[in-house]
Amino acid sequence: MDDVHELSMLEQAAAVRRGDVSPVELAEHYLRRIERLDGAVGAYLTVTPERALDDARRAERRLAAGGELPPLLGVPLPVKDLDPVPGIRCTAGSAVFADRVAPPEAATHLVGLLERAGTVLLGKTNTPEFGLPAYTESRVGPPARSPYEPALGAGGSSGGAAAAVAAGLAPAAPGSDGGGSIRIPASCCGIVGLKPSRGRISPAPEGDVSGLATAGPLARTVRDAAALLDVMAGPVPGDPVPLAATETPFLAWCERTPGRLRIARWARPDVPDVTVEPEVLAAYEKTSALIAELGHDVIDADQPLRPGDRDAFTPVWAVLAGLAPVPPEREAELMPLTRWLREQGRAATGLEYARSLAAMQRVGRRLAAAVAPYDAVLTPTLARLPQPVGALRDDADPAADFAAQIAFTPFTGPWNIAGLPAVSLPLGWTGQGLPVGMMLGAPHGAEGPLLALAAQLEAAAPWAGRRPKIW
C-alpha cells in the first residue's frame, strides 16, 4: 500500500477489480499523501475526506454486489474548482466566493459522468480566479507550484490538477482549457494534457458561449488520458457543436500503430517580438528527429497566423470574465487582472462582441485550413521554461500581466480559437531536470489518431520513470 500511487490510473482500476486494494484503502492512501505533501505544491483548494470515504464505501458495496462495473470504480480523482459539486465548497479560485457551497442543483454534466464512472472524489483542485490566467495564483489559496521545482509555477489555469497528478496526489484529473489551461500546466509539471476538439465533451448545463473552452484530461500516461477522455466524452441534446460518440474507444487507439504520417511543424510564434527559449527549441528539434526516426514525414511549414490575428481573442476573453456573477459591492476584492478584464468586457457592446466572435472564427478557419493537409502538427507547448511563481503576474499593470501570459503561451490559444484537438507531451527535459512540453495538434475530431501517435512517442521516449523529488 505504501507505493500504490506508483500505479497508473488504469492499473489502480484493475487492482480494485482484482481485490488487490480496496477503494477505501486507496482513498485513505491518497488522503494521507495530500495531508503530508500538498503544502509544498498547492494542488488542492478543498480536500473532501468524508465525501471520499463515503464514495469509496459505496464502491466497495458495488464490488461486492457483482455485475457490470463502471470503468473507474473506486479510483480517486479530484475535480477542478470551477466545476461545482453539490454540497462541496466551490470558490472558482476567487476570494469573493471563498465560503460558497454548491447547491444541490449545481452539478455539471461532467461531474455526473465522473460519478457514473465510479470515481471517488478527493477534493477540488486549485485554479486562478475564474480560470482566467495562465498561472495559478489567487487570494483564496496558495499558488500551485511545479513539483519538479516548487519555486516555479505549475501554470494555469488547471495548475492544481496538473500539480496533483505530477506529485502523486491523484492518479489523473479533469481540467479545462480556454486558451491553453490544460496544456500549459501539463508542460510545466511534466505530464500529459489533452485539449479535445470543440464538441467532444459536452459543456452542459451551461458552457462557454464563445466555444473557446472545453474540459479535458490530465494524466501521467497517454493511456490514462485516453481512458479518462472515454469517460468524459459524449454530446448532450442541444449542444451547439456536438461530436458524435466514436465507434472505437480512445483507449483502443493507443494500441494502434499509427502508420506513416505527414507531420507539419513550426516553432515561430505569431505574436510579434516573442522568441522561443533555446532549451525549448532544442527539445523541439529532438522531438522532430524522434518523429522522423519513427518513420513519419516531418515537413517544415510556415506559421499560418499573422500578427494581429489573435486580437479578437482578448475582447471575447474579457466578456467571458465579466459573466461571473460578482456582487457589485465586492468587485474591489477581485484580482487586478480580473477587474481589468471585466471592465473591458462590460464596456464592449453586443455588436462589438459579435464582430470579435466573427473575426475569431475567421482566424480559426485559417489555422484549420493550414492543419488539414497533415495528420498532425508539432510545435512547442510553451515559448519558455516554467516561470517562477509571481513572474508573470503584475498586479500593478494588468495589461502587462496579460501580455506576459501571451508571450509565455503563444502556441496554445490558436487551437482553442479553431476548436482543434491538441496534446502536450513531456518529451523534453532540461539538464536541471525541468520538463519541456511538446504539443501535437490535429484536425477537428481526430483525437483517436492523435492519441495513437502520442502513445507511439511515449513508447519510444518513455517518461514514466521520471519523478519529482516530492514523489
PAMIKOL-935638 format. One record per residue (C-alpha): residue in three letters; x, y, z. Coordinates in steps of 0.2 Angstrom, whole numbers, padded with zeros to 4 digits, always signed. Last residue first. Example, Ala and Ser with C-alpha at 12.3 -4.5 7.8 and 13.67 -1.06 7.14 Angstrom:
REM PAMIKOL-935638
SER+0068-0005+0036;ALA+0062-0022+0039;
//
This chain:
REM PAMIKOL-935638
TRP+0036+0060-0025;ILE+0042+0076-0018;LYS+0059+0074-0028;PRO+0049+0074-0044;ARG+0048+0058-0054;ARG+0054+0052-0071;GLY+0052+0034-0073;ALA+0036+0035-0084;TRP+0044+0047-0096;PRO+0046+0035-0111;ALA+0054+0040-0127;ALA+0049+0027-0140;ALA+0034+0021-0130;GLU+0028+0038-0126;LEU+0030+0043-0145;GLN+0020+0028-0150;ALA+0006+0033-0137;ALA+0006+0051-0144;LEU+0004+0045-0162;ALA-0011+0033-0157;LEU-0018+0048-0146;LEU-0018+0059-0161;PRO-0026+0046-0172;GLY-0040+0045-0160;GLU-0042+0063-0156;ALA-0045+0067-0174;GLY-0062+0076-0172;HIS-0055+0093-0179;PRO-0038+0091-0187;ALA-0023+0088-0177;GLY-0012+0096-0164;LEU+0004+0089-0156;MET+0012+0100-0142;MET+0030+0097-0134;GLY+0031+0100-0116;VAL+0048+0104-0108;PRO+0050+0097-0090;LEU+0064+0103-0079;GLY+0078+0090-0074;GLN+0092+0103-0072;GLY+0099+0097-0089;THR+0082+0101-0097;TRP+0069+0089-0101;GLY+0059+0087-0117;LEU+0045+0074-0122;PRO+0033+0078-0108;LEU+0018+0078-0120;SER+0006+0092-0123;VAL-0010+0087-0133;ALA-0020+0097-0146;PRO-0038+0095-0153;LEU-0045+0108-0164;GLY-0058+0121-0159;ALA-0050+0134-0171;ILE-0049+0148-0157;ASN-0044+0135-0144;TRP-0030+0129-0155;PRO-0025+0147-0158;GLY-0023+0149-0139;THR-0009+0136-0136;PHE+0006+0142-0146;PRO+0009+0159-0139;THR+0010+0154-0121;PHE+0024+0163-0112;ALA+0022+0179-0123;ILE+0003+0178-0121;GLN+0005+0177-0102;ALA+0017+0192-0102;ALA+0005+0202-0112;PHE-0009+0199-0099;ASP+0002+0204-0085;ALA+0007+0220-0094;ALA-0011+0224-0097;PRO-0014+0220-0078;ASP-0001+0233-0073;ALA+0001+0235-0054;ASP-0005+0217-0050;ASP+0008+0210-0062;ARG+0008+0191-0063;LEU+0020+0183-0075;ALA+0035+0181-0063;GLY+0024+0178-0047;VAL+0029+0160-0045;PRO+0045+0157-0056;GLN+0042+0153-0074;PRO+0042+0135-0082;LEU+0053+0135-0097;ARG+0048+0147-0111;ALA+0039+0148-0128;LEU+0026+0135-0122;THR+0019+0119-0130;PRO+0032+0118-0143;THR+0025+0115-0160;LEU+0021+0099-0170;VAL+0006+0097-0182;ALA-0003+0081-0186;ASP-0010+0071-0200;TYR-0007+0085-0212;PRO-0017+0093-0226;ALA-0030+0100-0214;VAL-0018+0109-0202;ALA-0017+0125-0213;ALA-0035+0125-0217;ALA-0039+0123-0198;LEU-0027+0138-0194;ARG-0036+0149-0206;ARG-0053+0143-0201;GLY-0049+0148-0183;VAL-0044+0165-0188;ARG-0060+0168-0197;GLN-0070+0162-0182;MET-0060+0174-0171;ALA-0066+0188-0183;ALA-0084+0183-0181;LEU-0083+0182-0162;SER-0075+0199-0162;ARG-0089+0206-0173;ALA-0102+0198-0161;TYR-0093+0206-0146;GLU-0093+0223-0154;LEU-0111+0222-0159;GLY-0116+0217-0141;THR-0106+0232-0135;ALA-0090+0230-0125;ALA-0088+0241-0110;ARG-0093+0227-0098;GLY-0080+0216-0105;GLN-0066+0229-0104;GLU-0070+0232-0086;ARG-0071+0213-0083;LEU-0054+0211-0090;TRP-0046+0224-0079;ARG-0056+0218-0063;THR-0049+0200-0066;LEU-0031+0206-0069;PRO-0032+0217-0053;MET-0038+0201-0043;LEU-0056+0203-0036;GLU-0060+0211-0019;ALA-0065+0228-0027;GLU-0080+0219-0036;ARG-0087+0215-0019;GLU-0100+0229-0018;PRO-0106+0225-0036;PRO-0110+0207-0031;VAL-0100+0195-0043;PRO-0110+0185-0055;ALA-0096+0179-0067;LEU-0100+0184-0084;GLY-0087+0198-0085;ALA-0073+0187-0087;LEU-0082+0179-0103;VAL-0083+0197-0110;ALA-0064+0200-0107;TRP-0060+0183-0116;VAL-0070+0189-0131;PRO-0062+0206-0131;THR-0044+0197-0130;PHE-0047+0184-0143;ALA-0051+0196-0157;ASP-0033+0202-0157;ARG-0027+0184-0162;ASP-0024+0188-0180;GLY-0014+0204-0176;PRO+0002+0197-0182;ARG-0002+0183-0195;LEU-0007+0165-0192;PRO-0001+0151-0203;GLN+0016+0149-0196;ASP+0025+0142-0211;ALA+0028+0124-0213;ASP+0043+0112-0211;ILE+0038+0094-0215;VAL+0042+0079-0205;ASP+0037+0063-0214;HIS+0035+0049-0201;GLY+0046+0033-0200;LEU+0049+0033-0181;GLU+0066+0041-0184;ALA+0057+0056-0191;ILE+0046+0058-0176;LEU+0062+0056-0165;ALA+0071+0070-0175;SER+0056+0082-0173;THR+0056+0078-0154;LYS+0075+0082-0153;GLU+0072+0098-0163;TYR+0058+0104-0152;ALA+0068+0099-0136;ALA+0082+0110-0143;LEU+0070+0124-0146;VAL+0063+0124-0129;GLU+0081+0125-0122;PRO+0085+0139-0134;GLU+0070+0150-0127;VAL+0057+0154-0140;THR+0055+0172-0145;VAL+0041+0184-0144;ASP+0043+0201-0153;PRO+0027+0200-0163;VAL+0015+0186-0158;ASP+0013+0173-0172;PRO+0026+0162-0164;ARG+0039+0153-0174;ALA+0041+0135-0170;TRP+0033+0126-0184;ARG+0030+0108-0189;ALA+0020+0098-0201;ILE+0018+0079-0198;ARG+0013+0068-0213;LEU+0010+0051-0205;ARG+0017+0033-0209;GLY+0007+0021-0199;PRO-0002+0025-0182;THR+0001+0008-0174;ARG-0015+0005-0164;GLU-0015+0001-0146;CYS-0017+0019-0140;TRP-0032+0020-0152;ALA-0041+0007-0140;LEU-0040+0020-0126;PHE-0050+0032-0137;PRO-0064+0020-0139;THR-0068+0015-0157;GLU-0085+0019-0163;THR-0084+0037-0159;ALA-0098+0047-0150;ALA-0105+0060-0160;LEU-0097+0077-0159;PRO-0110+0091-0154;VAL-0107+0109-0159;PRO-0121+0119-0150;ASP-0125+0106-0138;GLY-0144+0104-0138;PRO-0145+0085-0134;VAL-0129+0081-0124;PRO-0114+0075-0133;GLY-0101+0062-0127;ALA-0083+0062-0120;MET-0079+0062-0101;VAL-0077+0044-0098;ASP-0068+0040-0114;LEU-0057+0055-0111;LEU-0052+0047-0094;ALA-0047+0032-0104;ALA-0037+0042-0117;ALA-0028+0052-0103;ASP-0024+0036-0094;ARG-0017+0028-0110;VAL-0006+0043-0113;THR+0002+0042-0096;ARG+0004+0053-0081;ALA-0013+0061-0083;LEU-0023+0077-0087;PRO-0039+0075-0096;GLY-0051+0088-0105;ALA-0064+0101-0102;THR-0068+0113-0116;ALA-0066+0132-0118;LEU-0066+0143-0133;GLY-0083+0140-0140;SER-0088+0158-0137;VAL-0104+0153-0127;ASP-0093+0144-0114;GLY-0104+0131-0106;GLU-0121+0130-0097;PRO-0128+0113-0092;ALA-0119+0106-0101;PRO-0101+0109-0108;SER-0102+0092-0118;ILE-0085+0084-0122;ARG-0081+0082-0140;GLY-0090+0097-0146;ARG-0074+0108-0149;SER-0060+0095-0151;PRO-0051+0089-0136;LYS-0037+0098-0125;LEU-0026+0084-0119;GLY-0013+0086-0105;VAL+0001+0073-0102;ILE+0013+0076-0088;GLY+0029+0086-0084;CYS+0023+0099-0072;CYS+0026+0115-0083;SER+0020+0106-0099;ALA+0004+0099-0091;PRO+0001+0116-0083;ILE+0001+0125-0101;ARG-0008+0110-0109;ILE-0024+0111-0098;SER-0026+0129-0097;GLY-0021+0133-0115;GLY-0033+0146-0121;GLY-0050+0140-0114;ASP-0044+0123-0107;SER-0052+0114-0093;GLY-0046+0100-0081;PRO-0050+0083-0077;ALA-0038+0073-0066;ALA-0026+0058-0065;PRO-0018+0047-0052;ALA-0021+0060-0039;LEU-0008+0067-0026;GLY+0006+0058-0035;ALA+0016+0075-0037;ALA+0013+0076-0056;VAL-0005+0072-0054;ALA-0009+0085-0040;ALA+0002+0098-0049;ALA-0008+0096-0065;ALA-0024+0097-0056;GLY-0019+0112-0046;GLY-0012+0121-0062;SER-0028+0119-0072;SER-0027+0138-0076;GLY-0014+0138-0076;GLY+0005+0135-0075;ALA+0013+0125-0061;GLY+0023+0140-0055;LEU+0042+0138-0051;ALA+0050+0139-0034;PRO+0042+0122-0031;GLU+0054+0114-0043;TYR+0049+0097-0051;PRO+0033+0098-0041;SER+0028+0113-0051;ARG+0019+0125-0039;ALA+0001+0130-0037;PRO+0000+0146-0028;PRO-0008+0146-0011;GLY-0027+0149-0008;VAL-0041+0161-0010;ARG-0031+0177-0015;SER-0025+0169-0031;GLU-0011+0162-0041;THR-0012+0148-0054;TYR-0003+0154-0069;ALA-0010+0156-0087;PRO-0024+0167-0081;LEU-0043+0167-0082;GLY-0049+0151-0073;PHE-0062+0161-0063;GLU-0049+0167-0051;PRO-0034+0155-0053;THR-0037+0137-0050;ASN-0033+0124-0037;THR-0040+0107-0037;LYS-0056+0102-0028;GLY-0057+0086-0017;LEU-0053+0068-0017;LEU-0070+0062-0025;VAL-0070+0044-0028;THR-0073+0038-0046;GLY-0087+0025-0051;ALA-0089+0030-0070;ARG-0106+0037-0065;GLU-0098+0049-0053;LEU-0086+0055-0066;LEU-0100+0057-0079;GLY-0111+0067-0066;VAL-0096+0079-0063;LEU-0095+0082-0081;HIS-0114+0086-0083;THR-0112+0099-0070;ALA-0120+0098-0053;ALA-0127+0115-0047;GLU-0145+0109-0042;PRO-0140+0103-0025;PRO-0131+0120-0020;ALA-0113+0122-0021;VAL-0105+0129-0005;ARG-0098+0147-0006;ASP-0086+0152+0008;ALA-0071+0158-0003;PHE-0083+0165-0016;VAL-0076+0183-0016;ALA-0059+0176-0013;SER-0059+0169-0030;GLY-0052+0152-0037;ALA-0069+0147-0043;THR-0073+0145-0024;CYS-0083+0129-0024;ARG-0086+0122-0007;ILE-0094+0105-0008;GLY-0113+0101-0005;PRO-0117+0099-0024;VAL-0101+0098-0034;PRO-0097+0114-0044;ASP-0084+0114-0058;LEU-0073+0129-0057;ASP-0063+0121-0043;LYS-0056+0107-0054;VAL-0062+0090-0049;PRO-0052+0077-0040;LEU-0050+0058-0044;PRO-0049+0043-0033;VAL-0052+0026-0042;GLY-0065+0015-0034;LEU-0074+0011-0050;LEU-0065+0018-0065;PRO-0073+0008-0079;PRO-0091+0005-0071;LEU-0094-0012-0066;GLU-0106-0025-0073;GLY-0112-0037-0060;GLY-0105-0040-0043;ALA-0114-0035-0027;ALA-0097-0035-0018;LEU-0089-0023-0030;ARG-0104-0011-0028;ARG-0103-0011-0009;GLU-0085-0007-0011;ALA-0088+0007-0022;ARG-0101+0014-0010;ARG-0088+0013+0004;ALA-0076+0023-0008;ASP-0089+0036-0011;ASP-0092+0039+0008;LEU-0073+0039+0011;ALA-0070+0052-0002;ARG-0085+0063+0004;GLU-0078+0062+0022;PRO-0060+0066+0016;THR-0065+0081+0005;VAL-0050+0092+0002;THR-0053+0110-0004;LEU-0041+0122-0013;TYR-0030+0107-0019;ALA-0013+0107-0028;GLY-0004+0119-0018;VAL+0013+0111-0021;ALA+0023+0111-0005;GLY+0008+0111+0007;ASP+0001+0096-0003;LEU+0013+0084+0004;ARG+0008+0076+0020;GLU-0011+0079+0020;ILE-0012+0075+0002;ARG-0002+0059+0004;ARG-0013+0054+0018;LEU-0029+0057+0008;TYR-0021+0047-0006;HIS-0018+0032+0004;GLU-0035+0034+0013;ALA-0044+0034-0004;LEU-0034+0018-0010;GLU-0038+0009+0006;VAL-0056+0013+0005;PRO-0057+0008-0013;SER-0050-0009-0008;VAL-0033-0015-0015;ASP-0028-0031-0023;GLY-0046-0035-0025;ARG-0045-0039-0043;ARG-0057-0025-0048;VAL-0048-0013-0037;ALA-0031-0018-0044;ALA-0038-0015-0062;ALA-0044+0002-0058;GLN-0027+0006-0050;GLU-0018+0000-0066;LEU-0029+0011-0076;MET-0025+0026-0066;SER-0006+0022-0066;LEU+0002+0013-0052;GLU+0015+0022-0042;HIS+0002+0029-0031;VAL+0000+0011-0024;ASP+0018+0013-0016;ASP+0015+0012+0003;MET+0000+0000+0000;
//
